[in-house]
């Protein structure tokens, strides 16, 4: 019977190798990509179904004839490919001998409640990625944890290595203050769950730029997530993000088109689709031809920012404008074949007389109203057109027949006034002039409203800039020459400071709390610091001399890159931030495992299997007997196995264990951790 079953599985494996896109095996052709296969089966992938139907024996096993229609039993297929008899490679056979399956003979890796991501060489090597790295087989692993492990996993952790950074240097600290800026090093899922106690409902804006699931992400996460695992990875973190936001807070998630459609659905589920605000398209690359995609697809030149409110009814974005030098804007407008409307200038307007007052509106007539074209005025006064626009923009106007309630009032109340121009004074109850007395001018008998160029421009120094309210297309942000921003070199993963400034301008004001839990080189926190926002940054990778700590130190010491020289910032340095780490336990083993060669992995085997940090799911006696079988595994299989037997609930020390002497927690660590959680 066993031979017949084994023969069936061999036949199925051989059939799967015939997939026309070779989707179900690794590049070396040895390893079955079980998660990918399972995902395709659950989605009723058409090509997979056709492949399974092509083999009579397989068809009879997984399809049922219902009145002439073949129905695919995806549940049975899913069970079959997760059954231990199907997984007969050396790694799996060894894994089975030490008990890493549950009582129902289901592999632990088929549980999909919480994904704990282990970044490639987490907290050991610098970031960045080479072409060679991008092509290698997956070299770190995602473990899926069962529901009964989740509570302990997500419990608050102990902090260590707490320091405060100021212009005067760094100092070890034992207290944490309400207004402190904060950087945390450690797994971002566990860090988020740890800060929940202190910051739940207090964060105004969350911006993240997570790994994009492309296979070539510049952050050294395992970007070989299969699609469903990536979504679980995001879901875990976004659910915590939702809890951290204030009721009027905002979430900004940047993504490329690899997962954009699915990400929208996921955030809809967590934040409610009624709280969706916009998707912004960001132009990230200049035009050109990409050799790798020429003839196969269009050049990818954009990314997307998904904007959600926690509660749309309580949230209001701030008005933000794109600034373009006025002369450049006019020329660009005309070059595009558009009709530039601001072409008239008032040369004389006098004889103002009050006509009537009614319901808070005061109406005036003018005896004289004379105008010229801008070009004629320039010629008559020996000026260039640009000089006229810069010097007289408060007198340059256009007319519009805006269909506003105020205009209708003006039309009805001034129909008997024989004047080319009339004015209406009132105090607006909303908008940028709320509470201030303003006068609006209306021209001719149909009372078209005058709009002045000065209302659309802003003066900086001796120059004027045209202001245009930002839309959902951000094509004005420069991605060139940003690799050295902040004094750190992060060529492929860094976002422009101008991009983050726009996000914070839209969603926040001074002293609001900002959070980025995929911090990378630290752009979000650097900009928040310069804009006098409070911030929390979380990063689990160590980028060495290009780390976020280095960048924030540069900011404190008056870094002049990025948005520092913007007129509304004029950054001069100062401020402080607190740095701390989640206190590790067997995370140290994971760090060692990820950089160990084959001999070192064999040396680590007895250390780990005899430690107190192995999973309760492993059979300790069989582990001790299994050293020779372990030696026969491939190097990557050794890494994978050692990581899998570690108890993930002991990656970091739980706050509840802070007084346990076995964990050797120092008095300084206890003091800072208790201060952070408010238990002093």
Protein Blocks (a to p, Z undefined) as FASTA:
>chain_A
ZZmmmmmmmmmmmmmmmpmnlpmbcfkomaccfklmmmmmmnopaklmmmmmmpmklmmm
mpcceehiacddfklmmmmmmpmklmmcfklmmmmmnopacfkopafklpcfbccdddeh
ihkbcedddfklmmmccfbdcddddfklmmmmmpccddehiacddfkbccddfbdcfklc
cddeddfklmmmmmmmmmgokafbdcddddehlopafbfcdfkbcfklmmmmmmmmmmmm
mmmpcfkbccdddddfklmmmmmmmmmmmnopklpcbdcdddfbdcdddfklgokaccdf
bdcdddddfblmlgccddddddddfklmmmmmmmnopacfblcccfbdghiacfbdcehi
acdddfbdcdddfklmmmmnopafklmmmmmmmmgccdddddbfklmmmmmmmmmpccfb
dcdddddfedjkgoiacddddedjkopacddfklmgccehjbccddddddfbdfkbcfeh
klmgghiacfklcccfklmmmmmmmmmcehiacddfblmnommmmmmmmnopacddddfb
dehjmbfklmmmmmmnopaghjllpmklopgbecdddddddddfklmmmmmmmmpcfklm
mmmmmmmmmmckbcfkbcfklmmmmmmmmmmpcfklmmmmmmmmpcfklmpacfklmmpm
klopafklmmmmmmmnopZZ
